[in-house]
Each structure stands twice: as C-alpha cells, then as structure tokens.
C-alpha cells in the first residue's frame, strides 16, 4: 500500500474506471451491469483493486469483486455510497 494515497471522489473514480475499461471518459454512471461491459475481465479486475488501494486506502479482494454485478456494487466496495461525489 502506498505511503500517501490520494483520496478521490466518486466521479473521479468512475473516470478512472472508464480508463481501465478503455471507455470514453464520462461513460460510466454506476448503473451499468458488469456482464454487459465488453472489457470487464481479469485485467480490469486487477486495475480496479489497484485503483481502490492507491486512492482511497480500500482493500478489495478478487472474491469480493467477483460477487459484484454492477458498477454501483464496485463503487460500494471502494468506499463510495450511491450519493457521494
């Protein structure tokens, strides 16, 4: 875990997820189903875990991510509730 992780907002986190998934910036909103995202794969899963650990000091296991079905589920794992920005 990095010594001085930066804290980002929910919207910034979504923008980072867009990049991880190779999507146009601003694509993800939170209600998308993971099984409908073309680039949601093991590489994206690892990217998500690294993003959460390096930005918000959130520890996420691969098993937790596998249990998610929507982007909103991923946001909750990363420490964002549905209303935070």
Secondary structure, DSSP 8 states (H G I E B T S, - for coil): --TT-----HHHHHHHHHHHTT--TT---S--BGGG-TT-SHHHHHHHHHHHHHHS-----HHHHHT--BHHHHHHHTT--TT--
